[in-house]
């Protein structure tokens, strides 16, 4: 019986693996790149969100290279095609 290495959020964040990886309950899952229609839809949604969010100072819009830890009590990272984070939820940088 084969076993799968379970990863932690900290381990995945330290890696420099090429590609898009999500962490689902400790299991690293490589995500296929968006292409064709899906990529075009992602760009359209991102640009519409950005054009609404930016002038109003509501937060930030992220593309498909953003990793998000959704729960701190689970080893779970998601990599959405487009994401919006409200300003008050952003972690200060620097």
BELBEL-V145682 format. One record per residue. N is the residue number from 1. RES is the residue in one small letter. PHI is phi in whole degrees, -180 to 180 (999 if undefined). Layout:
((N/RES/PHI) (N/RES/PHI))
//
This chain:
((1/x/999) (2/x/-79) (3/x/-112) (4/x/-106) (5/x/-67) (6/x/-93) (7/x/-101) (8/x/-105) (9/x/-57) (10/x/-60) (11/x/-64) (12/x/-64) (13/x/-66) (14/x/-85) (15/x/-78) (16/x/-121) (17/x/-67) (18/x/-78) (19/x/108) (20/x/-104) (21/x/-124) (22/x/-112) (23/x/-117) (24/x/-122) (25/x/50) (26/x/90) (27/x/-95) (28/x/-80) (29/x/-124) (30/x/-80) (31/x/-97) (32/x/-69) (33/x/-67) (34/x/-69) (35/x/-150) (36/x/57) (37/x/-60) (38/x/-61) (39/x/-65) (40/x/-63) (41/x/-65) (42/x/-60) (43/x/-65) (44/x/-63) (45/x/-62) (46/x/-62) (47/x/-69) (48/x/-63) (49/x/-61) (50/x/-58) (51/x/-66) (52/x/-89) (53/x/-74) (54/x/-59) (55/x/-65) (56/x/-96) (57/x/61) (58/x/-82) (59/x/158) (60/x/-133) (61/x/-113) (62/x/-120) (63/x/-95) (64/x/-71) (65/x/-97) (66/x/-86) (67/x/-107) (68/x/-129) (69/x/-84) (70/x/-88) (71/x/-135) (72/x/-88) (73/x/-99) (74/x/-133) (75/x/-86) (76/x/-138) (77/x/-127) (78/x/-119) (79/x/-126) (80/x/-76) (81/x/-68) (82/x/-145) (83/x/-143) (84/x/-120) (85/x/-124) (86/x/-60) (87/x/-53) (88/x/-70) (89/x/-95) (90/x/-75) (91/x/-86) (92/x/-60) (93/x/-106) (94/x/97))
//
